[in-house]
């Protein structure tokens, strides 16, 4: 019996995530200048998150605002 072709794909994604987190952690530990860059980037990201959160909370997307309700034409 053949298994699903994507049955192990989540493992590859998990391994990539672990490698990415390890790389960022190593850079933060061993390169002091990277800490400043990371802190500034994180601050900018949090500001963007807050702006988007409040924008969508105050102006939610209504169904009549969406032109193509089924862009992939799936039934």
PDB file of N, CA, C, O and CB in Angstrom:
ATOM      1  N   UNK A   1       0.848  -1.163   0.000  1.00  0.00           N
ATOM      2  CA  UNK A   1       0.000   0.000   0.000  1.00  0.00           C
ATOM      3  C   UNK A   1       0.901   1.236   0.000  1.00  0.00           C
ATOM      4  O   UNK A   1       1.820   1.328   0.814  1.00  0.00           O
ATOM      5  CB  UNK A   1      -0.969  -0.008   1.222  1.00  0.00           C
ATOM      6  N   UNK A   2       0.649   2.183  -0.900  1.00  0.00           N
ATOM      7  CA  UNK A   2       1.469   3.385  -1.017  1.00  0.00           C
ATOM      8  C   UNK A   2       1.028   4.433  -0.005  1.00  0.00           C
ATOM      9  O   UNK A   2      -0.162   4.643   0.227  1.00  0.00           O
ATOM     10  CB  UNK A   2       1.394   3.955  -2.441  1.00  0.00           C
ATOM     11  N   UNK A   3       2.010   5.074   0.582  1.00  0.00           N
ATOM     12  CA  UNK A   3       1.684   6.135   1.533  1.00  0.00           C
ATOM     13  C   UNK A   3       1.497   7.448   0.794  1.00  0.00           C
ATOM     14  O   UNK A   3       1.869   7.582  -0.372  1.00  0.00           O
ATOM     15  CB  UNK A   3       2.784   6.271   2.607  1.00  0.00           C
ATOM     16  N   UNK A   4       0.925   8.399   1.478  1.00  0.00           N
ATOM     17  CA  UNK A   4       0.694   9.710   0.899  1.00  0.00           C
ATOM     18  C   UNK A   4       2.051  10.363   0.616  1.00  0.00           C
ATOM     19  O   UNK A   4       2.940  10.293   1.465  1.00  0.00           O
ATOM     20  CB  UNK A   4      -0.176  10.599   1.848  1.00  0.00           C
ATOM     21  N   UNK A   5       2.240  10.996  -0.552  1.00  0.00           N
ATOM     22  CA  UNK A   5       3.555  11.539  -0.891  1.00  0.00           C
ATOM     23  C   UNK A   5       4.016  12.664   0.038  1.00  0.00           C
ATOM     24  O   UNK A   5       5.220  12.901   0.146  1.00  0.00           O
ATOM     25  CB  UNK A   5       3.536  12.042  -2.301  1.00  0.00           C
ATOM     26  N   UNK A   6       3.102  13.360   0.709  1.00  0.00           N
ATOM     27  CA  UNK A   6       3.485  14.453   1.592  1.00  0.00           C
ATOM     28  C   UNK A   6       3.513  14.049   3.058  1.00  0.00           C
ATOM     29  O   UNK A   6       3.490  14.915   3.933  1.00  0.00           O
ATOM     30  CB  UNK A   6       2.546  15.606   1.408  1.00  0.00           C
ATOM     31  N   UNK A   7       3.560  12.754   3.342  1.00  0.00           N
ATOM     32  CA  UNK A   7       3.458  12.307   4.728  1.00  0.00           C
ATOM     33  C   UNK A   7       4.636  12.751   5.585  1.00  0.00           C
ATOM     34  O   UNK A   7       4.466  12.917   6.792  1.00  0.00           O
ATOM     35  CB  UNK A   7       3.346  10.811   4.772  1.00  0.00           C
ATOM     36  N   UNK A   8       5.809  12.948   5.023  1.00  0.00           N
ATOM     37  CA  UNK A   8       6.965  13.358   5.801  1.00  0.00           C
ATOM     38  C   UNK A   8       7.318  14.820   5.633  1.00  0.00           C
ATOM     39  O   UNK A   8       8.352  15.257   6.136  1.00  0.00           O
ATOM     40  CB  UNK A   8       8.135  12.527   5.434  1.00  0.00           C
ATOM     41  N   UNK A   9       6.498  15.585   4.946  1.00  0.00           N
ATOM     42  CA  UNK A   9       6.846  16.973   4.663  1.00  0.00           C
ATOM     43  C   UNK A   9       6.848  17.836   5.917  1.00  0.00           C
ATOM     44  O   UNK A   9       7.582  18.822   5.974  1.00  0.00           O
ATOM     45  CB  UNK A   9       5.887  17.550   3.651  1.00  0.00           C
ATOM     46  N   UNK A  10       6.053  17.495   6.918  1.00  0.00           N
ATOM     47  CA  UNK A  10       6.043  18.301   8.143  1.00  0.00           C
ATOM     48  C   UNK A  10       7.357  18.173   8.891  1.00  0.00           C
ATOM     49  O   UNK A  10       7.757  19.085   9.615  1.00  0.00           O
ATOM     50  CB  UNK A  10       4.883  17.885   9.051  1.00  0.00           C
ATOM     51  N   UNK A  11       8.040  17.025   8.715  1.00  0.00           N
ATOM     52  CA  UNK A  11       9.337  16.832   9.372  1.00  0.00           C
ATOM     53  C   UNK A  11      10.386  17.765   8.781  1.00  0.00           C
ATOM     54  O   UNK A  11      11.227  18.298   9.506  1.00  0.00           O
ATOM     55  CB  UNK A  11       9.798  15.368   9.242  1.00  0.00           C
ATOM     56  N   UNK A  12      10.338  17.962   7.473  1.00  0.00           N
ATOM     57  CA  UNK A  12      11.285  18.856   6.823  1.00  0.00           C
ATOM     58  C   UNK A  12      11.048  20.286   7.289  1.00  0.00           C
ATOM     59  O   UNK A  12      12.003  21.023   7.535  1.00  0.00           O
ATOM     60  CB  UNK A  12      11.166  18.758   5.288  1.00  0.00           C
ATOM     61  N   UNK A  13       9.809  20.677   7.411  1.00  0.00           N
ATOM     62  CA  UNK A  13       9.487  22.015   7.883  1.00  0.00           C
ATOM     63  C   UNK A  13       9.916  22.226   9.316  1.00  0.00           C
ATOM     64  O   UNK A  13      10.403  23.299   9.671  1.00  0.00           O
ATOM     65  CB  UNK A  13       8.012  22.272   7.750  1.00  0.00           C
ATOM     66  N   UNK A  14       9.737  21.208  10.146  1.00  0.00           N
ATOM     67  CA  UNK A  14      10.149  21.299  11.546  1.00  0.00           C
ATOM     68  C   UNK A  14      11.665  21.394  11.661  1.00  0.00           C
ATOM     69  O   UNK A  14      12.182  22.168  12.467  1.00  0.00           O
ATOM     70  CB  UNK A  14       9.636  20.090  12.336  1.00  0.00           C
ATOM     71  N   UNK A  15      12.368  20.619  10.866  1.00  0.00           N
ATOM     72  CA  UNK A  15      13.829  20.666  10.897  1.00  0.00           C
ATOM     73  C   UNK A  15      14.331  22.035  10.447  1.00  0.00           C
ATOM     74  O   UNK A  15      15.271  22.573  11.033  1.00  0.00           O
ATOM     75  CB  UNK A  15      14.424  19.560  10.006  1.00  0.00           C
ATOM     76  N   UNK A  16      13.725  22.591   9.433  1.00  0.00           N
ATOM     77  CA  UNK A  16      14.126  23.913   8.953  1.00  0.00           C
ATOM     78  C   UNK A  16      13.868  24.978  10.010  1.00  0.00           C
ATOM     79  O   UNK A  16      14.676  25.893  10.175  1.00  0.00           O
ATOM     80  CB  UNK A  16      13.381  24.264   7.660  1.00  0.00           C
ATOM     81  N   UNK A  17      12.762  24.873  10.723  1.00  0.00           N
ATOM     82  CA  UNK A  17      12.452  25.830  11.784  1.00  0.00           C
ATOM     83  C   UNK A  17      13.476  25.741  12.911  1.00  0.00           C
ATOM     84  O   UNK A  17      13.915  26.764  13.437  1.00  0.00           O
ATOM     85  CB  UNK A  17      11.039  25.586  12.331  1.00  0.00           C
ATOM     86  N   UNK A  18      13.850  24.537  13.276  1.00  0.00           N
ATOM     87  CA  UNK A  18      14.842  24.349  14.338  1.00  0.00           C
ATOM     88  C   UNK A  18      16.193  24.920  13.905  1.00  0.00           C
ATOM     89  O   UNK A  18      16.872  25.564  14.704  1.00  0.00           O
ATOM     90  CB  UNK A  18      14.981  22.847  14.697  1.00  0.00           C
ATOM     91  N   UNK A  19      16.589  24.694  12.657  1.00  0.00           N
ATOM     92  CA  UNK A  19      17.854  25.234  12.146  1.00  0.00           C
ATOM     93  C   UNK A  19      17.804  26.765  12.138  1.00  0.00           C
ATOM     94  O   UNK A  19      18.784  27.411  12.509  1.00  0.00           O
ATOM     95  CB  UNK A  19      18.146  24.692  10.717  1.00  0.00           C
ATOM     96  N   UNK A  20      16.681  27.351  11.722  1.00  0.00           N
ATOM     97  CA  UNK A  20      16.558  28.808  11.684  1.00  0.00           C
ATOM     98  C   UNK A  20      16.638  29.398  13.093  1.00  0.00           C
ATOM     99  O   UNK A  20      17.323  30.399  13.303  1.00  0.00           O
ATOM    100  CB  UNK A  20      15.237  29.216  11.011  1.00  0.00           C
ATOM    101  N   UNK A  21      15.957  28.800  14.042  1.00  0.00           N
ATOM    102  CA  UNK A  21      16.002  29.290  15.428  1.00  0.00           C
ATOM    103  C   UNK A  21      17.414  29.143  15.993  1.00  0.00           C
ATOM    104  O   UNK A  21      17.901  30.040  16.682  1.00  0.00           O
ATOM    105  CB  UNK A  21      14.985  28.523  16.317  1.00  0.00           C
ATOM    106  N   UNK A  22      18.070  28.025  15.709  1.00  0.00           N
ATOM    107  CA  UNK A  22      19.443  27.821  16.169  1.00  0.00           C
ATOM    108  C   UNK A  22      20.406  28.834  15.573  1.00  0.00           C
ATOM    109  O   UNK A  22      21.307  29.316  16.259  1.00  0.00           O
ATOM    110  CB  UNK A  22      19.902  26.423  15.827  1.00  0.00           C
ATOM    111  N   UNK A  23      20.217  29.160  14.293  1.00  0.00           N
ATOM    112  CA  UNK A  23      21.077  30.145  13.641  1.00  0.00           C
ATOM    113  C   UNK A  23      20.901  31.520  14.271  1.00  0.00           C
ATOM    114  O   UNK A  23      21.883  32.202  14.564  1.00  0.00           O
ATOM    115  CB  UNK A  23      20.775  30.210  12.141  1.00  0.00           C
ATOM    116  N   UNK A  24      19.656  31.927  14.480  1.00  0.00           N
ATOM    117  CA  UNK A  24      19.397  33.230  15.101  1.00  0.00           C
ATOM    118  C   UNK A  24      19.964  33.257  16.522  1.00  0.00           C
ATOM    119  O   UNK A  24      20.571  34.250  16.923  1.00  0.00           O
ATOM    120  CB  UNK A  24      17.874  33.535  15.120  1.00  0.00           C
ATOM    121  N   UNK A  25      19.772  32.187  17.279  1.00  0.00           N
ATOM    122  CA  UNK A  25      20.299  32.128  18.646  1.00  0.00           C
ATOM    123  C   UNK A  25      21.827  32.218  18.642  1.00  0.00           C
ATOM    124  O   UNK A  25      22.400  32.933  19.464  1.00  0.00           O
ATOM    125  CB  UNK A  25      19.844  30.828  19.345  1.00  0.00           C
ATOM    126  N   UNK A  26      22.486  31.512  17.743  1.00  0.00           N
ATOM    127  CA  UNK A  26      23.950  31.551  17.667  1.00  0.00           C
ATOM    128  C   UNK A  26      24.431  32.954  17.310  1.00  0.00           C
ATOM    129  O   UNK A  26      25.403  33.441  17.887  1.00  0.00           O
ATOM    130  CB  UNK A  26      24.469  30.530  16.631  1.00  0.00           C
ATOM    131  N   UNK A  27      23.764  33.599  16.374  1.00  0.00           N
ATOM    132  CA  UNK A  27      24.161  34.958  16.003  1.00  0.00           C
ATOM    133  C   UNK A  27      23.954  35.927  17.160  1.00  0.00           C
ATOM    134  O   UNK A  27      24.784  36.807  17.387  1.00  0.00           O
ATOM    135  CB  UNK A  27      23.374  35.429  14.778  1.00  0.00           C
ATOM    136  N   UNK A  28      22.852  35.771  17.893  1.00  0.00           N
ATOM    137  CA  UNK A  28      22.598  36.649  19.030  1.00  0.00           C
ATOM    138  C   UNK A  28      23.637  36.454  20.130  1.00  0.00           C
ATOM    139  O   UNK A  28      24.002  37.408  20.817  1.00  0.00           O
ATOM    140  CB  UNK A  28      21.199  36.403  19.583  1.00  0.00           C
ATOM    141  N   UNK A  29      24.109  35.230  20.297  1.00  0.00           N
ATOM    142  CA  UNK A  29      25.083  34.935  21.356  1.00  0.00           C
ATOM    143  C   UNK A  29      26.484  35.395  20.953  1.00  0.00           C
ATOM    144  O   UNK A  29      27.183  36.015  21.754  1.00  0.00           O
ATOM    145  CB  UNK A  29      25.093  33.424  21.674  1.00  0.00           C
ATOM    146  N   UNK A  30      26.897  35.101  19.726  1.00  0.00           N
ATOM    147  CA  UNK A  30      28.287  35.306  19.338  1.00  0.00           C
ATOM    148  C   UNK A  30      28.581  36.641  18.659  1.00  0.00           C
ATOM    149  O   UNK A  30      29.745  37.038  18.597  1.00  0.00           O
ATOM    150  CB  UNK A  30      28.697  34.217  18.440  1.00  0.00           C
ATOM    151  N   UNK A  31      27.583  37.342  18.151  1.00  0.00           N
ATOM    152  CA  UNK A  31      27.818  38.623  17.483  1.00  0.00           C
ATOM    153  C   UNK A  31      27.031  39.726  18.185  1.00  0.00           C
ATOM    154  O   UNK A  31      25.821  39.836  17.988  1.00  0.00           O
ATOM    155  CB  UNK A  31      27.424  38.545  15.985  1.00  0.00           C
ATOM    156  N   UNK A  32      27.693  40.537  18.996  1.00  0.00           N
ATOM    157  CA  UNK A  32      26.993  41.586  19.746  1.00  0.00           C
ATOM    158  C   UNK A  32      26.280  42.604  18.853  1.00  0.00           C
ATOM    159  O   UNK A  32      25.211  43.094  19.220  1.00  0.00           O
ATOM    160  CB  UNK A  32      27.973  42.309  20.634  1.00  0.00           C
ATOM    161  N   UNK A  33      26.847  42.931  17.690  1.00  0.00           N
ATOM    162  CA  UNK A  33      26.200  43.901  16.797  1.00  0.00           C
ATOM    163  C   UNK A  33      24.865  43.358  16.281  1.00  0.00           C
ATOM    164  O   UNK A  33      23.945  44.128  16.007  1.00  0.00           O
ATOM    165  CB  UNK A  33      27.129  44.246  15.609  1.00  0.00           C
ATOM    166  N   UNK A  34      24.764  42.061  16.152  1.00  0.00           N
ATOM    167  CA  UNK A  34      23.526  41.448  15.675  1.00  0.00           C
ATOM    168  C   UNK A  34      22.395  41.636  16.682  1.00  0.00           C
ATOM    169  O   UNK A  34      21.224  41.684  16.305  1.00  0.00           O
ATOM    170  CB  UNK A  34      23.742  39.958  15.398  1.00  0.00           C
ATOM    171  N   UNK A  35      22.746  41.742  17.959  1.00  0.00           N
ATOM    172  CA  UNK A  35      21.727  41.948  18.991  1.00  0.00           C
ATOM    173  C   UNK A  35      21.004  43.270  18.775  1.00  0.00           C
ATOM    174  O   UNK A  35      19.783  43.346  18.908  1.00  0.00           O
ATOM    175  CB  UNK A  35      22.359  41.913  20.393  1.00  0.00           C
ATOM    176  N   UNK A  36      21.763  44.312  18.441  1.00  0.00           N
ATOM    177  CA  UNK A  36      21.162  45.630  18.197  1.00  0.00           C
ATOM    178  C   UNK A  36      20.259  45.565  16.970  1.00  0.00           C
ATOM    179  O   UNK A  36      19.126  46.045  17.006  1.00  0.00           O
ATOM    180  CB  UNK A  36      22.260  46.716  18.005  1.00  0.00           C
ATOM    181  N   UNK A  37      20.752  44.977  15.892  1.00  0.00           N
ATOM    182  CA  UNK A  37      19.956  44.840  14.675  1.00  0.00           C
ATOM    183  C   UNK A  37      18.681  44.045  14.946  1.00  0.00           C
ATOM    184  O   UNK A  37      17.604  44.414  14.478  1.00  0.00           O
ATOM    185  CB  UNK A  37      20.778  44.164  13.570  1.00  0.00           C
ATOM    186  N   UNK A  38      18.803  42.962  15.695  1.00  0.00           N
ATOM    187  CA  UNK A  38      17.646  42.119  16.017  1.00  0.00           C
ATOM    188  C   UNK A  38      16.637  42.885  16.863  1.00  0.00           C
ATOM    189  O   UNK A  38      15.433  42.779  16.630  1.00  0.00           O
ATOM    190  CB  UNK A  38      18.094  40.846  16.754  1.00  0.00           C
ATOM    191  N   UNK A  39      17.108  43.651  17.837  1.00  0.00           N
ATOM    192  CA  UNK A  39      16.207  44.423  18.699  1.00  0.00           C
ATOM    193  C   UNK A  39      15.459  45.481  17.902  1.00  0.00           C
ATOM    194  O   UNK A  39      14.258  45.672  18.092  1.00  0.00           O
ATOM    195  CB  UNK A  39      16.989  45.083  19.839  1.00  0.00           C
ATOM    196  N   UNK A  40      16.172  46.176  17.005  1.00  0.00           N
ATOM    197  CA  UNK A  40      15.514  47.190  16.168  1.00  0.00           C
ATOM    198  C   UNK A  40      14.492  46.535  15.251  1.00  0.00           C
ATOM    199  O   UNK A  40      13.378  47.040  15.110  1.00  0.00           O
ATOM    200  CB  UNK A  40      16.554  47.973  15.333  1.00  0.00           C
ATOM    201  N   UNK A  41      14.849  45.427  14.630  1.00  0.00           N
ATOM    202  CA  UNK A  41      13.930  44.717  13.735  1.00  0.00           C
ATOM    203  C   UNK A  41      12.698  44.225  14.481  1.00  0.00           C
ATOM    204  O   UNK A  41      11.577  44.327  13.982  1.00  0.00           O
ATOM    205  CB  UNK A  41      14.640  43.537  13.070  1.00  0.00           C
ATOM    206  N   UNK A  42      12.911  43.696  15.671  1.00  0.00           N
ATOM    207  CA  UNK A  42      11.795  43.210  16.477  1.00  0.00           C
ATOM    208  C   UNK A  42      10.872  44.367  16.878  1.00  0.00           C
ATOM    209  O   UNK A  42       9.650  44.220  16.870  1.00  0.00           O
ATOM    210  CB  UNK A  42      12.318  42.483  17.732  1.00  0.00           C
ATOM    211  N   UNK A  43      11.452  45.498  17.221  1.00  0.00           N
ATOM    212  CA  UNK A  43      10.645  46.671  17.564  1.00  0.00           C
ATOM    213  C   UNK A  43       9.801  47.151  16.399  1.00  0.00           C
ATOM    214  O   UNK A  43       8.622  47.460  16.570  1.00  0.00           O
ATOM    215  CB  UNK A  43      11.536  47.793  18.037  1.00  0.00           C
ATOM    216  N   UNK A  44      10.398  47.216  15.209  1.00  0.00           N
ATOM    217  CA  UNK A  44       9.654  47.629  14.015  1.00  0.00           C
ATOM    218  C   UNK A  44       8.541  46.626  13.725  1.00  0.00           C
ATOM    219  O   UNK A  44       7.427  47.023  13.386  1.00  0.00           O
ATOM    220  CB  UNK A  44      10.599  47.757  12.791  1.00  0.00           C
ATOM    221  N   UNK A  45       8.829  45.335  13.855  1.00  0.00           N
ATOM    222  CA  UNK A  45       7.818  44.306  13.606  1.00  0.00           C
ATOM    223  C   UNK A  45       6.648  44.432  14.570  1.00  0.00           C
ATOM    224  O   UNK A  45       5.495  44.280  14.165  1.00  0.00           O
ATOM    225  CB  UNK A  45       8.436  42.916  13.720  1.00  0.00           C
ATOM    226  N   UNK A  46       6.927  44.708  15.835  1.00  0.00           N
ATOM    227  CA  UNK A  46       5.846  44.857  16.819  1.00  0.00           C
ATOM    228  C   UNK A  46       4.986  46.088  16.532  1.00  0.00           C
ATOM    229  O   UNK A  46       3.773  46.057  16.739  1.00  0.00           O
ATOM    230  CB  UNK A  46       6.428  44.949  18.234  1.00  0.00           C
ATOM    231  N   UNK A  47       5.600  47.161  16.062  1.00  0.00           N
ATOM    232  CA  UNK A  47       4.837  48.354  15.689  1.00  0.00           C
ATOM    233  C   UNK A  47       3.920  48.046  14.507  1.00  0.00           C
ATOM    234  O   UNK A  47       2.756  48.445  14.506  1.00  0.00           O
ATOM    235  CB  UNK A  47       5.788  49.524  15.341  1.00  0.00           C
ATOM    236  N   UNK A  48       4.435  47.344  13.506  1.00  0.00           N
ATOM    237  CA  UNK A  48       3.615  46.977  12.336  1.00  0.00           C
ATOM    238  C   UNK A  48       2.474  46.058  12.750  1.00  0.00           C
ATOM    239  O   UNK A  48       1.349  46.214  12.275  1.00  0.00           O
ATOM    240  CB  UNK A  48       4.482  46.290  11.252  1.00  0.00           C
ATOM    241  N   UNK A  49       2.753  45.101  13.634  1.00  0.00           N
ATOM    242  CA  UNK A  49       1.708  44.199  14.127  1.00  0.00           C
ATOM    243  C   UNK A  49       0.604  44.982  14.826  1.00  0.00           C
ATOM    244  O   UNK A  49      -0.577  44.722  14.599  1.00  0.00           O
ATOM    245  CB  UNK A  49       2.303  43.155  15.086  1.00  0.00           C
ATOM    246  N   UNK A  50       0.972  45.932  15.667  1.00  0.00           N
ATOM    247  CA  UNK A  50      -0.021  46.730  16.392  1.00  0.00           C
ATOM    248  C   UNK A  50      -0.860  47.559  15.433  1.00  0.00           C
ATOM    249  O   UNK A  50      -2.079  47.639  15.586  1.00  0.00           O
ATOM    250  CB  UNK A  50       0.665  47.645  17.412  1.00  0.00           C
ATOM    251  N   UNK A  51      -0.217  48.180  14.439  1.00  0.00           N
ATOM    252  CA  UNK A  51      -0.953  48.988  13.458  1.00  0.00           C
ATOM    253  C   UNK A  51      -1.942  48.122  12.693  1.00  0.00           C
ATOM    254  O   UNK A  51      -3.106  48.497  12.549  1.00  0.00           O
ATOM    255  CB  UNK A  51       0.020  49.677  12.477  1.00  0.00           C
ATOM    256  N   UNK A  52      -1.500  46.973  12.201  1.00  0.00           N
ATOM    257  CA  UNK A  52      -2.391  46.097  11.438  1.00  0.00           C
ATOM    258  C   UNK A  52      -3.523  45.550  12.296  1.00  0.00           C
ATOM    259  O   UNK A  52      -4.662  45.450  11.841  1.00  0.00           O
ATOM    260  CB  UNK A  52      -1.605  44.946  10.834  1.00  0.00           C
ATOM    261  N   UNK A  53      -3.210  45.198  13.533  1.00  0.00           N
ATOM    262  CA  UNK A  53      -4.237  44.670  14.427  1.00  0.00           C
ATOM    263  C   UNK A  53      -5.347  45.692  14.634  1.00  0.00           C
ATOM    264  O   UNK A  53      -6.525  45.371  14.480  1.00  0.00           O
ATOM    265  CB  UNK A  53      -3.626  44.272  15.775  1.00  0.00           C
ATOM    266  N   UNK A  54      -4.972  46.929  14.984  1.00  0.00           N
ATOM    267  CA  UNK A  54      -5.985  47.949  15.244  1.00  0.00           C
ATOM    268  C   UNK A  54      -6.692  48.392  13.969  1.00  0.00           C
ATOM    269  O   UNK A  54      -7.878  48.720  14.009  1.00  0.00           O
ATOM    270  CB  UNK A  54      -5.353  49.149  15.924  1.00  0.00           C
ATOM    271  N   UNK A  55      -5.988  48.409  12.838  1.00  0.00           N
ATOM    272  CA  UNK A  55      -6.614  48.765  11.566  1.00  0.00           C
ATOM    273  C   UNK A  55      -7.739  47.775  11.242  1.00  0.00           C
ATOM    274  O   UNK A  55      -8.848  48.180  10.891  1.00  0.00           O
ATOM    275  CB  UNK A  55      -5.561  48.788  10.425  1.00  0.00           C
ATOM    276  N   UNK A  56      -7.448  46.490  11.360  1.00  0.00           N
ATOM    277  CA  UNK A  56      -8.461  45.480  11.024  1.00  0.00           C
ATOM    278  C   UNK A  56      -9.533  45.361  12.098  1.00  0.00           C
ATOM    279  O   UNK A  56     -10.648  44.927  11.810  1.00  0.00           O
ATOM    280  CB  UNK A  56      -7.801  44.127  10.814  1.00  0.00           C
ATOM    281  N   UNK A  57      -9.215  45.738  13.320  1.00  0.00           N
ATOM    282  CA  UNK A  57     -10.225  45.730  14.367  1.00  0.00           C
ATOM    283  C   UNK A  57     -11.223  46.868  14.149  1.00  0.00           C
ATOM    284  O   UNK A  57     -12.423  46.695  14.363  1.00  0.00           O
ATOM    285  CB  UNK A  57      -9.565  45.849  15.755  1.00  0.00           C
ATOM    286  N   UNK A  58     -10.728  48.020  13.725  1.00  0.00           N
ATOM    287  CA  UNK A  58     -11.595  49.177  13.507  1.00  0.00           C
ATOM    288  C   UNK A  58     -12.263  49.171  12.140  1.00  0.00           C
ATOM    289  O   UNK A  58     -13.333  49.758  11.978  1.00  0.00           O
ATOM    290  CB  UNK A  58     -10.803  50.444  13.669  1.00  0.00           C
ATOM    291  N   UNK A  59     -11.653  48.520  11.150  1.00  0.00           N
ATOM    292  CA  UNK A  59     -12.196  48.463   9.792  1.00  0.00           C
ATOM    293  C   UNK A  59     -12.213  47.020   9.296  1.00  0.00           C
ATOM    294  O   UNK A  59     -11.409  46.662   8.435  1.00  0.00           O
ATOM    295  CB  UNK A  59     -11.369  49.355   8.833  1.00  0.00           C
ATOM    296  N   UNK A  60     -13.108  46.185   9.819  1.00  0.00           N
ATOM    297  CA  UNK A  60     -13.124  44.782   9.388  1.00  0.00           C
ATOM    298  C   UNK A  60     -13.529  44.650   7.917  1.00  0.00           C
ATOM    299  O   UNK A  60     -14.252  45.489   7.379  1.00  0.00           O
ATOM    300  CB  UNK A  60     -14.084  43.968  10.268  1.00  0.00           C
ATOM    301  N   UNK A  61     -13.056  43.599   7.293  1.00  0.00           N
ATOM    302  CA  UNK A  61     -13.389  43.328   5.896  1.00  0.00           C
ATOM    303  C   UNK A  61     -14.801  42.755   5.848  1.00  0.00           C
ATOM    304  O   UNK A  61     -15.100  41.751   6.493  1.00  0.00           O
ATOM    305  CB  UNK A  61     -12.356  42.343   5.241  1.00  0.00           C
ATOM    306  N   UNK A  62     -15.656  43.407   5.078  1.00  0.00           N
ATOM    307  CA  UNK A  62     -17.041  42.937   4.921  1.00  0.00           C
ATOM    308  C   UNK A  62     -17.136  42.068   3.672  1.00  0.00           C
ATOM    309  O   UNK A  62     -16.344  42.236   2.745  1.00  0.00           O
ATOM    310  CB  UNK A  62     -18.038  44.139   4.831  1.00  0.00           C
ATOM    311  N   UNK A  63     -18.092  41.142   3.634  1.00  0.00           N
ATOM    312  CA  UNK A  63     -18.225  40.272   2.450  1.00  0.00           C
ATOM    313  C   UNK A  63     -18.447  41.056   1.163  1.00  0.00           C
ATOM    314  O   UNK A  63     -17.990  40.632   0.102  1.00  0.00           O
ATOM    315  CB  UNK A  63     -19.373  39.301   2.647  1.00  0.00           C
ATOM    316  N   UNK A  64     -19.134  42.184   1.234  1.00  0.00           N
ATOM    317  CA  UNK A  64     -19.378  42.962   0.011  1.00  0.00           C
ATOM    318  C   UNK A  64     -18.114  43.673  -0.479  1.00  0.00           C
ATOM    319  O   UNK A  64     -18.076  44.136  -1.618  1.00  0.00           O
ATOM    320  CB  UNK A  64     -20.484  43.989   0.256  1.00  0.00           C
ATOM    321  N   UNK A  65     -17.077  43.766   0.366  1.00  0.00           N
ATOM    322  CA  UNK A  65     -15.817  44.372  -0.047  1.00  0.00           C
ATOM    323  C   UNK A  65     -14.963  43.419  -0.887  1.00  0.00           C
ATOM    324  O   UNK A  65     -14.060  43.860  -1.597  1.00  0.00           O
ATOM    325  CB  UNK A  65     -15.036  44.821   1.173  1.00  0.00           C
ATOM    326  N   UNK A  66     -15.241  42.134  -0.809  1.00  0.00           N
ATOM    327  CA  UNK A  66     -14.461  41.122  -1.520  1.00  0.00           C
ATOM    328  C   UNK A  66     -15.118  40.877  -2.873  1.00  0.00           C
ATOM    329  O   UNK A  66     -16.290  40.509  -2.946  1.00  0.00           O
ATOM    330  CB  UNK A  66     -14.359  39.793  -0.694  1.00  0.00           C
ATOM    331  N   UNK A  67     -14.345  41.087  -3.954  1.00  0.00           N
ATOM    332  CA  UNK A  67     -14.914  40.943  -5.297  1.00  0.00           C
ATOM    333  C   UNK A  67     -15.083  39.479  -5.690  1.00  0.00           C
ATOM    334  O   UNK A  67     -16.173  39.065  -6.087  1.00  0.00           O
ATOM    335  CB  UNK A  67     -14.032  41.650  -6.318  1.00  0.00           C
ATOM    336  N   UNK A  68     -14.029  38.705  -5.582  1.00  0.00           N
ATOM    337  CA  UNK A  68     -14.079  37.299  -6.005  1.00  0.00           C
ATOM    338  C   UNK A  68     -14.089  36.426  -4.756  1.00  0.00           C
ATOM    339  O   UNK A  68     -13.050  36.211  -4.132  1.00  0.00           O
ATOM    340  CB  UNK A  68     -12.864  36.934  -6.939  1.00  0.00           C
ATOM    341  N   UNK A  69     -15.257  35.930  -4.400  1.00  0.00           N
ATOM    342  CA  UNK A  69     -15.408  35.171  -3.158  1.00  0.00           C
ATOM    343  C   UNK A  69     -14.743  33.792  -3.234  1.00  0.00           C
ATOM    344  O   UNK A  69     -14.370  33.241  -2.198  1.00  0.00           O
ATOM    345  CB  UNK A  69     -16.886  35.010  -2.827  1.00  0.00           C
ATOM    346  N   UNK A  70     -14.590  33.237  -4.409  1.00  0.00           N
ATOM    347  CA  UNK A  70     -13.977  31.914  -4.581  1.00  0.00           C
ATOM    348  C   UNK A  70     -12.899  32.022  -5.663  1.00  0.00           C
ATOM    349  O   UNK A  70     -13.133  31.613  -6.801  1.00  0.00           O
ATOM    350  CB  UNK A  70     -15.056  30.825  -4.963  1.00  0.00           C
ATOM    351  N   UNK A  71     -11.729  32.561  -5.330  1.00  0.00           N
ATOM    352  CA  UNK A  71     -10.707  32.782  -6.359  1.00  0.00           C
ATOM    353  C   UNK A  71     -10.163  31.497  -6.976  1.00  0.00           C
ATOM    354  O   UNK A  71      -9.720  31.513  -8.124  1.00  0.00           O
ATOM    355  CB  UNK A  71      -9.572  33.561  -5.775  1.00  0.00           C
ATOM    356  N   UNK A  72     -10.185  30.400  -6.249  1.00  0.00           N
ATOM    357  CA  UNK A  72      -9.676  29.142  -6.803  1.00  0.00           C
ATOM    358  C   UNK A  72     -10.762  28.303  -7.458  1.00  0.00           C
ATOM    359  O   UNK A  72     -10.492  27.238  -8.012  1.00  0.00           O
ATOM    360  CB  UNK A  72      -9.009  28.337  -5.718  1.00  0.00           C
ATOM    361  N   UNK A  73     -11.989  28.795  -7.387  1.00  0.00           N
ATOM    362  CA  UNK A  73     -13.150  28.110  -7.993  1.00  0.00           C
ATOM    363  C   UNK A  73     -13.338  26.701  -7.450  1.00  0.00           C
ATOM    364  O   UNK A  73     -13.744  25.796  -8.178  1.00  0.00           O
ATOM    365  CB  UNK A  73     -12.994  28.048  -9.508  1.00  0.00           C
ATOM    366  N   UNK A  74     -13.039  26.520  -6.158  1.00  0.00           N
ATOM    367  CA  UNK A  74     -13.241  25.220  -5.517  1.00  0.00           C
ATOM    368  C   UNK A  74     -14.674  25.118  -5.026  1.00  0.00           C
ATOM    369  O   UNK A  74     -15.259  26.101  -4.572  1.00  0.00           O
ATOM    370  CB  UNK A  74     -12.247  25.014  -4.345  1.00  0.00           C
ATOM    371  N   UNK A  75     -15.231  23.927  -5.120  1.00  0.00           N
ATOM    372  CA  UNK A  75     -16.637  23.724  -4.694  1.00  0.00           C
ATOM    373  C   UNK A  75     -16.708  22.983  -3.404  1.00  0.00           C
ATOM    374  O   UNK A  75     -17.801  22.725  -2.899  1.00  0.00           O
ATOM    375  CB  UNK A  75     -17.428  22.970  -5.747  1.00  0.00           C
TER     376      UNK A  75
END
